[in-house]
Amino acid sequence: MVGEEVSVSQVTLQPWARSYRTALTEDNAVLFSTTRSEHREKLFTWVGPITDIKIVVMARKDANIKINKAMDMAKYRIGVIRDDIGEQTLLDMGIPRNAMQESNYVTTLAEQLMKRRIDLLVYAHRAAIWWSREAQVDPSLFEPVYTVKEGYVYYAFNNQANPEATAKLQKGIDMLKSTKGESGDSLYQEIMSKYE
């Protein structure tokens, strides 16, 4: 919408922790997408928001796990993605690191949850459902048992990124949200509806 094309050669798919470090250390790097948090606020230049996010604790339905307060999680084996907002939030809540099992891929955690190698999985709710399907694990076997954090995801640019580039992307997002599509909804909502 703002006349800028991104070629496939400019996009790199990496495990989350490596992508996070790259966005922190390489001047022209951008992370798509990440949850904006107090801890991360000054680490990046933010463009968005892209969409809302709910970080939840997922358990197998047949495990009948009930979490009433955050510290209840400490008695279980918790699957987290290394450097993800879920892991960072659990640490902020005081959950001991030794209760957590780190992985680079949520598909691995979904499989471990199904095989009872972990008891809980902490991740963005919509993304956990999508990735479970990608791992050929039936997401209807899981249920959210606790909400860890709610917020928004953004493009997280390295703080040395070109301000003109970040401003153009912000302009494009704003235009998508304010331009009506064929359905009468904004172009942004038409895109988001494909993923709900």
Buried (B, 14 or more C-beta within 10 A) or exposed (E): EEEEEEEEEEEEEEEBBEBBBBBBEEEEBBBBBBBBBEEBEEBBBBBBBBBEBBBBBBBBEEBEBEBEEBEBBBEBBBBBBBBBBBBBBBBBBEBEEEBBBBBBBBBBBBBBBBEEEBBBBBBBBBBBBEBBEEBEBEBEBBBBBBEBBEBBBBBBBBEEBEEEBBEBBBEBBBBBEEEEBEEEEBBBBBEBEEEE
